[in-house]
Amino acid sequence: MSLSAKRVVVVGGTSGIGLAAAKAFLDESAQVIIASRSASKLSEAKSALDGDVEAYEIDFRSEEKAAQFFNKVGKFDHLVITAGEGAMGSFSDLPVKDAKAAFDSKFWGQYITVHAAIPFLNTGGSITLTSGVYGKRPPVGASTLAAINSGIEGLVRGLAVDLAPTRVNVVSPGIVDTPLYAGMPAEQRGELFTGIAQQLPVGRVATSEDIAESYVYLAKNGFTTGSVVLIDGGAHLV
Ligand SMILES: NC(=O)c1ccc[n+]([C@@H]2O[C@H](COP(=O)([O-])OP(=O)(O)OC[C@H]3O[C@@H](n4cnc5c(N)ncnc54)[C@H](OP(=O)(O)O)[C@@H]3O)[C@@H](O)[C@H]2O)c1
């Protein structure tokens, strides 16, 4: 299925995996609409992408803002959501409010965005959400993310049936070197990535580009729905 001239919305398309996905869709000659909260990130990403790109603000946790966003976008063909903020910490120590805030972002943000998008999705289109390998194999301190990611994968199986013939899938990345880790001192980040790389069968952490290809595959492959694409360098095996 060609993506040429198809309109692709990437919520979270201003950073990391979403920005790389926006670039990958442009490389397929699609028209790309990127979205996130920050006006400055939107304008930086638009200049970096340098193609057929529109950019609009959205806070995907808000039903009202999601509805306003899709009214601006109008009809489109493929929805990709990579936006989302998680919460890490041991179950006993992580405040319940922090776990709820992570659900509000990564789970409810994706749910709300899909809900608001439906009237605008053209027939023959697709929806691809984002979970993460911690849904399958959580390390210590990841019980909230394990629950969120598993919830998203369950939601996707339900949506693939409820929204048919629109195809609905989910990408589950392993550890990816993105600005998600920008708050961590460089040395600590380097040690984290090196330690993880040593454990992984592929011997390295992912780039955003590694993961971006999966969103393009799922938008193009007309026989894939209700699927989880786990792209984790073998993290679920070790
Ligand atoms: N990186 C990893 O190792 C990894 C591993 C497994 C799963 N994942 C998942 O992959 C997804 C993307 O991660 P990433 O590493 O690419 O993160 P990132 O570089 O931090 O990018 C996150 C994007 O989401 C947007 N965003 C965050 N909250 C938003 C909101 N409320 N409304 C609208 N946009 C929002 C951000 O822009 P604004 O700040 O402008 O809103 C940004 O564009 C996340 O769901 C993450 O949990 C990542």
The ligand as a Gaussian input file, in Angstrom:
#p B3LYP/6-31G(d) Opt

LIG

0 1
 N       12.857000       5.970000      24.657000
 C       12.678000       4.764000      25.175000
 O       13.631000       4.096000      25.682000
 C       11.313000       4.124000      25.148000
 C       11.215000       2.755000      25.495000
 C        9.954000       2.143000      25.469000
 C        8.823000       2.897000      25.157000
 N        8.976000       4.216000      24.854000
 C        7.750000       4.967000      24.556000
 O        7.843000       5.555000      23.280000
 C        7.105000       6.781000      23.273000
 C        7.984000       7.899000      22.732000
 O        9.136000       8.023000      23.555000
 P       10.363000       8.951000      23.157000
 O       11.550000       8.318000      23.763000
 O       10.319000       9.289000      21.710000
 O       10.005000      10.240000      24.046000
 P       10.370000      11.814000      23.836000
 O       11.584000      11.977000      22.996000
 O       10.353000      12.377000      25.227000
 O        9.122000      12.375000      23.024000
 C        7.832000      12.428000      23.594000
 C        6.943000      13.289000      22.696000
 O        5.613000      13.295000      23.243000
 C        5.162000      14.658000      23.351000
 N        4.219000      14.715000      24.478000
 C        4.469000      14.366000      25.773000
 N        3.364000      14.599000      26.516000
 C        2.412000      15.093000      25.670000
 C        1.084000      15.534000      25.843000
 N        0.483000      15.547000      27.057000
 N        0.374000      15.954000      24.769000
 C        0.967000      15.966000      23.546000
 N        2.238000      15.584000      23.307000
 C        2.951000      15.146000      24.369000
 C        6.441000      15.470000      23.552000
 O        6.337000      16.825000      23.138000
 P        5.868000      18.030000      24.115000
 O        6.763000      18.009000      25.306000
 O        6.021000      19.242000      23.232000
 O        4.437000      17.779000      24.460000
 C        7.376000      14.731000      22.577000
 O        7.118000      15.157000      21.252000
 C        6.597000       6.986000      24.710000
 O        5.304000       6.466000      24.812000
 C        7.540000       6.125000      25.530000
 O        6.958000       5.657000      26.739000
 C       10.176000       4.843000      24.837000

